[in-house]
Amino acid sequence: MHSTVANGRSSQSSTTTSQGSVLHFTLGSHEPSRTPLIINIPSSTIPSIPLSPSGVSNAAPAVKLVEDHSGQIPYSGPLCYVQPPIKSNKRIINNAICHTCLAGAVNGKVRQEALKLLETSMANNFLVLFRDQIGCKFRGIYTFDTNEVHKIFGAGPKLITSSMVARVFKYDSGSREFHQLPSANISMSVDAFTIHNYIWVVAKNKKHIH
């Protein structure tokens, strides 16, 4: 390779050896004679790019291949699945107990016990049991998981079945009130419920409600 610069400023030549390409730079004739500057560039650092007959590079973009012995092409793209967060109404029930169900100084001791048990529970969904829909008198706290309703605090049956449920309610944190829902089925959107009155009467006579 040979190259010269106009006005005789400098000239450049190169030779190829077994170690790589050697570039020679020589200053113009009007400069004092100096020893040529030699830069040794190893051939291994100069990439070889194939050219098509038209002079356009045929080099393909580098692709990293991962060896896989399973017989299937491994997926290296972005992970699109994100696990949805677990929904919990613990905060809603906490507010309902503090401001509605067990509000006031007279209920202070029971309220603290209920809140402590609620905080330490590992469950995600909770239900408040009322004696009836009139006044929504607090009776207990239950956990709800895969259609099973178990008591963790207060009075009421230890286990609630779907046939025992009379009404269900949703708590409104803004108005601090429970609103009855048209359905009588317990689901993740329910915050409180009542059971049929005959269950209280029968259980009271048999002393099964504690």
Steps between C-alpha positions, in 0.01 A plus 500: 500500500632847403349842565627854460368834622489808273759778537760244598403505866540132565497163338392160625593152390440158643642154474363170612701254705421173669433695820248741339491830317773760552416862422783745411447874535755736345480878535511731194823605331491848648529351849835393641579136431377281778477128567174363362235429762409132490175370651466124522134386476440123542296346223275331753358840601394594148162335420448349161162601351393314183374715217245418234583553131335843525732600781234481776589326822342159551582496870204385710431639848659302777260248656581321822393139484441301814559131479191304592490123507123478542436520128306826534612853423548681834300820551721799570240776472354714780294348778143615440328330793481692825341337800201707607502637853298314761183690590416541866225683686691502829528880501129537424403271788744685725329831421155344544589369845654829613235738369179298477484151651685561827530878513495689830671471836256239627628254238866589545618170651315279253611723214868468592471122522329482162754728332793309645366169374422654163853637467672171586279287276661366181168498312423749223120518508289566808130523580312661784202311642196701608221381726247632247464771240334738749773715648771262372600389848849351503535133594827370357772494233542223245753415233390409149710276278385277211135490612590421862403748772662444841463698820814655648347738753177566688171311515332294231526156338857378447429415137259673263344324202325669207157385620549684829556843340199732503642833375835643393635856524768724353675760715529858375807659658388846391164499674611242761190294436417147390277467195305185430572324172222345289663157510524264797821335384831558673780608265821704499296822470304436823609653832224389738209259523214380715371150558141382532338577834405138572870411516549739790197362683589135451864554580416697812280222630769243429776731625699454178568870452778638714 
